[in-house]
Amino acid sequence: MQSQQCLPDAGLRPWIHSYRRYHFEQGDPEVLTLLPGTGAELWLGEGGGSALLCPRHRVQQLARPARPVFAIRFRAGALPLFGVPALSGLVDRETPARQLWPEDADAWARLGGADFETQCGQASLLLLSRLRETPELERMRSLAGRMFADSAGFALGVYADEANVDRCGLSRRFHASQGVTAKFYHRLCRFERFLRDAVFQSRPSLAGLAWEHGYFDQAHLHRDARSLVGLPPARLLSEPAWSLFYSPLAVQPNSSPERWPSSG
């Protein structure tokens, strides 16, 4: 797979991580596997097809597209600010853009067939027209971002005390915004940060990485990986092409670490 990447306009960077164009090749797996995490991408194909992908509770698989795909990568917790339906009905599914924004269905369909520069520009206009930066949604996005940035040591109770809010009420509000509980989202953040670090190391120390990313021990990491993706960490790391959200295949040769696809 080859990929292009472009940063969004400055006005969208708090919520959009990047625009991407994936070029799949015959040697790529016929079935793409996306691992659970905090990420969300909207894929737009040249034929007008589209799919919002945000795997959370389970591995998500889809057939390898025959043509290039334009992808919009949303930052952690940002998707609800763009007027999408409740995330509880979107996670672990492939949701067409026309269901997310029916009024702009034709515009999203046309976007898939444009050149990359046009796609980036038009996507920015469409997203800005849908951006609704309400205080409550922004608070939940900020909480999601804090979980991702401080995943190794984050504690919801401490966060609630700092914000002087009720922990249970905060968790309910987060679930209403993000479609999963705050506790589970934190697990995803911790696992995602571990896996992103591990895939860049030729001989990763699972015990060291487990400690660094906030697991009690290697056995805790093992149980969490089995629960989230059905595989132990060592087996997962032996399959570097498992997921576009994690795999080094998503990084251009000789690219710098800041170009690694992060959700935070």
Summary of the structure (lengths in Angstrom):
residues: 264
radius of gyration: 18.1
end to end distance: 23.9
largest distance: 54.4
contacts: 816
relative contact order: 0.15
helix: 46%
strand: 15%
